[in-house]
Amino acid sequence: MRDTIRLVGVRARGHHGVFDHERADGQDFVVDVAVEVDATAASDSDDLAETVHYGVLAEQVVAEIERDPVDLIETLAERIAAAVLTHRAALATEVTVHKPQAPITVPFTDVSITIRRESPAHPDDAAADESDPLEEEE
């Protein structure tokens, strides 16, 4: 079973981009994150340790935006996805990075990239996925 925790509109200033003025002046980036979890254990135990703490996650997203500059929003999205997947309860994530102040010469509302990444299999998942080869022969 997969449930989803969403953070929408996390905003921070970063210095990402291919142009010198983007690196020097910086601009706002807005990030949406969806984290797939199995919320059963957390809801049964009412224990924050069994899920993804969205307050901590929001702070991690901001830290990723504010740290060392990269050229592409694709790279920034990958970096954020990797941070999301460090959470034990995170099974997969979808990260959208918006760059509403992108240096485009025509009127526009937004530029964004959305990526989806899955967590490497947990040891418990691998055992559950293994089938008995003898059962397949019958």
Beta strands, then each sheet from edge to edge (+ up, - down):
strand 1: 3-14
strand 2: 27-37
strand 3: 92-98
strand 4: 112-118
sheet 1: 1+ 2- 3+ 4-
end
